[in-house]
Amino acid sequence: MEPVTLAPERMAAEAVRKLLLGGVVPRPIAWTSTIGPEGVPNLAPFSYFTVVSTDPPMLSLTIEARDDGTAKDTAANIVRTGEFVVNVVPEELGEAMWATSADLPSEEDEFAVAATPSAPAHRVCPSRVAQSPLAMECVLERSLPLGNALLVIGRVVCFQVRPDVLDGRGRVAHDRLRALGRVGGRYLGTSDTYPLP
């Protein structure tokens, strides 16, 4: 079957968004914790997330603006404080993570909304998700407005990792991590993997 050729500049923005979100899969989820201007903890998931560099360790988040063009709390908090924590979402915390995806007022504590315990980070001020098997404490390396989003690059200054998710060689055992990802508007686990020659 021959492919259909589509030019983004001739498409509605929502149609372009659907193709991107349906075609760039699976996407890992960065359950990101920050601190609001009044000291209120903020926790929100983002699936535009990847590794940028391993030496030094850096990762990126892309945080789209709200429909009215204003910055989401997470983006504003990262730019203001220069700190954030990316928490890996295990399958058992899927519903709690989903609860924090709501657009809540900045004075509302998403840890409390999701009934998710927090724990202190070691090198940054925002708390981490206590039950996350892997949390990466980050300082802002740089931010760049692009289109309708803010690209945030963070340098990882501390890893908090549960020993039971590591194998004997210090690598993450994904069948134990059981991280969630996104496929379009749905979620998937990452424990069902297979090798290729």
N, C-alpha and C positions, 0 to 999 in steps of 0.2 A: 504494500500500500504506500502510495506517495505521501510525503509529509505536506502539511499545509504551511505556507509561508506567511508569517504574521509580523508586521512592523509595529513595534511598541508605540511609535509616535502617532499611529493611526488607530490605536486601541483605547478603549476606556481604561482609566487608571485601575479600576477594580479588576478588569479582565487581565491586565498585566500582573497585578498582585497575585491573582489565583494561579496563573501559570508559574510564577516564581515559587510560590509556596508549595505547589504541587510537584514541581520539578526538582527543586533543591531539597532532597530528602535522603536519608533521615537527618533531622536536625537535632543536635543535642540541646538540652535545656540548661541555661544558666539561671539558677534560682538565686537572685542577687539581693544581698542585704546591704542597706545603707542607713545613714542617720539623717533625719529631717532637720529643718532649721530650728525647731524647738526641742531637739533631742529625742524625738519620737522615732523608734525603730521602723524601718520600711523594708518590705520583703516582696519581691515581684519576680515572675519568671520571664525569661527572654530566650527565644529559640534562634536568634540570629547571633551565633556565638561560635568562636573557633580559636585555635591556637595560632598565634602570630609568629612566635619565636621560641626556641627552647633554650637559647643561650644569648642574652638573659631570658628567663622564662617570662613570656608575655602572652596575653590573650586579648581577644577583642569581643566587644558587645556592640550591636547596632540597635539603638533604641529609637523607634519611630515616635514622632510627635503625636499628640492627641489630634483628633479630627479638626479641632479649632486652631491648630498650629502651635499650641503651647507645649512646653516641655513636660514630659512625664516626671513624676517625683524622683524616680531613680536617676534619670539623666541630670536633673537639677542638683540633686544631692551629691552625685559624683563630682560634678564640676565645682560645686561649692566647697566640699571637704577634701577632695582628692583621694578618697578611700572607698573601697567596697569589698565585699566578700562574695565569691561565686561558690554556691553550694550545689553539689551534684544531687539530683533528685532520684532516690531509689523508688522502685515500684510501690512499696508500701506507703510512701508519702505522696502519691499521686493526687489524691483528693485534697490534701492540705495545700499542695502546690497550686492546684486549680483554684482553690478558694482565694488565693492571693493574686490571682490574675484580674480580679475585679478592679475597676477604677474607683478606688476609695478616697475619701478626703485625706489630705496629707497629715492631719492630726490624729488619724486612726492607726493603731499599731497592728500591722498585718500578722505579726507573730501571734498576737492574741486572737485575731479574727480566725486564723487557721488552727488555733489551739496547738501550736507548734512551739515546743520549748526552744529557747535560745541558749547559747553558751558564749562565754567571752572569747574573742579572738586574741591572738598573742601579739601581733605587730600593728594592728589597725584598730580603730575605735568601733566600727560596726560589729555587732554580734554575728555569730554564725548559727546555722541551724544545728542544734545539738545532735539530732539523729541522722544528719547527713554523713555518709561514710567517707566523703572526701570534700573538703572545703579549701578554697584557694583565696588567701588574703592578698589583696591587690592595692597598689598605689597607682594613681593616674599618671600614665606616661604622656599621653596626649589625647585630645579630643578634636574631632573634625566634623563640622556640619556638612552633610551630604544629602542633597535632595530633601526629602521629608523626614530625615533621621539624623541622629548624632552617632557617629562612630567613636567609640571609646576604646582606647588601648590601655590596658593595665599591666603593670609589672608585678608578677607574683613574688611576694616577699616572705610568704610562709605557707606551707601545706599542712593541713590537719587531716590525717588519714587514719582510718581504723585499721589496725594490723590484720584483721581477718579478711580484708579485701585485697591483700597483697599475696602474691605467690612466693615461693622460696627464693626467687631471684630478684625480688623487689619490684616486680611489675604488677600492675593492677589486674586482678583476675575478674574479668567482666561477668562471669557467671555468678560471682559473689557480690559484685558491685550492684548489679541489677538496675542500671540506670534507665530512666525513661527518656524517650526522644519524641519528636513530632514528625508526623507524616501528614501533610495537608492540615486538616482540622482535627486529626485524631492523634492518639498517643500509641507508642509501641515500646516494648521492652527490648533490651539489648543483650539478653543472655543466650539467645538462640543464634549462635554463630557457627560457621563452618570454614575449613581451610580451602585454599586453592593451591595447586602445585606451583 
